[in-house]
Amino acid sequence: MATDNPADGYELVIGLETHVQLATASKMFCACAAGAAGAEPNSLCCPTCLGLPGALPATNAQAVALAVRLGLALGCEVHEATRFERKNYFYPDLPKGYQISQYRRPLCTDGALPLGTGGERRLVRIERLHLEEDTGKLEHGAHASLIDYNRSGLPLVEIVTRPDLRTPDEAALYIETLRQLLRWLGVSSGRMADGALRVDVNCSLRPAGQEALGTKVEVKNLNTITAVRDSLVYEQVRQARLLAAGQTIKHETRGWLEDQGRTVGQRSKEQAADYRYFPEPDLPPLVLPEGLRSAAAALVPELPWQRRDRFEIQLGLRADEARLLTRNRTTADYFELALQALPEAPRALAAWMVGPLFALLNSAGMEMEAAAAVVAPDALAELVGMVEARRIGASTGKGLLARMLSSGERAPAIVAREGLEQVDDQTLLTAWVEGALAANAKAVADWRAGKTGVQGFLIGAVMKASGGKADTARVRAMVEAALGAPPDARHAADSEASE
């Protein structure tokens, strides 16, 4: 059957190369500060990162340690001995005319990043993870291009996958998952807007069922997840149309024009031989110091997907709750600390965090780190415990949480001072119920006429009369008992129709 999608009948094959800026204080091969984002152009430079004659590089030990930590978290084989090489090419933002990188002997190989959850989880294989230095940055204007060398020499790891991804959404999920891991481990900010995570997409098309790969096209320097997804969608259709017309796909590097939603050819794709790799003569072989690997391994915590599984299996949380609570390490740690103070109520704590707490943070534009500094995890547990024990109602609790976030005061102090604890006096509860029903005689008549939807209104009237101090569940039971069972709503409707 013919379809309107030119990509039908073809399989998209995707591999990704990600360049990750490591969270070090200084650059990869010199002592210049690594805070390039926001700094005055060309203010963070020295003879080494500018490639001036006679300047010699020295390897940043912290960058090596962070790369090893990341490699271990990805399940890679970490090689004790490796070396740096010169990758030769000429471009204005590369002051030396070559980049110090790794090629034949990368630091880490053969790892994997898990995507998805539970039984739907699958592995994307990592071919290699190697260290290198960043280039400078070109700023293109209407009449000239300027160069900022602040970024030149920043420490990077390049992570190269096998061609294991099959859809644009899978590629986007890979980047989301990798960024979460980088932040979880503390090895990189992962901020794509600052250039701390940049993506090169390699993609090809082949007829469905064919084993041989098609001709690979690279789309370079994508700095948003949306751009990764959209460029792949575009390339999938573009390449399918060429193949359907009997044309060949060029092995080339393309750029993504976000404002136009399309890729454009930039140059033919280089091969490894074009870069003329040879060992970096100014650096000795990189041999990991004794104890570095074990020290890095000790800093690899329970990983986000492992903690997500534990929250679901051991604590009985829903998959969406576990995913939201592990979106970053600060949030996951906050939940676990709150759980230590209220171990009998993990599901209630989870519901309060992903519901009222996250809603308040989103509306205030507040990050979890800032919230934790105001409302300690045990303070949230204290509030949730009061609601669970029916000392206060849920609506009162939500209001208290908002006040706690703005003032830092704890719930018991506010409740005691303002008399917000739920009323348990049967005589007073009965008076509130009878008063609300008497004041809303029409709603009572509607109930008895079969319009059962007014029940919520009547319960709300009682809660208003109580100032929110009554137990909602108890009020509901008392209102239902006072009203009695309504006549059959369908019978009432038939009677009205016959009149």
ABEGO torsion letter per residue (X at the ends): XBBABAABGBBBBBBBBBBBBBBBABBAABABBABABGBBBGABBBAAAAGBBGBBBBBBAAAAAAAAAAAAAAGBBBBABBBBBBBBBBBAABAAGBBBBBAABBABBGBBBBBEBEAABBBBBBABBBBBBBBBBBBBBAABBBBBAAABGBBBBBBBBBBABABAAAAAAAAAAAAAAAAAAGABAGBAAAGABBBBBBBBBBBBGBABBBBBBBBBGBABAAAAAAAAAAAAAAAAAAAAAGBBBBBBBBBBBAAAGBBBBABBBBBAAAAGBBBBAABBBBBBBBGAAAAAAAABBBBAAAAAAAAAAAAGBBAAAAAAAAABAAAAAAAAAAAAABAABAAAAAAAAABAAAAAAAAAGBBAAAAAAABBAAAAAAAAAAAAAGABBAAAAAAAAAAAAAAGBBAAAAAAAAGABBBABAAAAAAAAAAAAAABAAAAAAAAAGBAAAAAAAAAAAAAAAGGABBAAAAAAAAAAAAEBBBBAAAAAAAAAAX
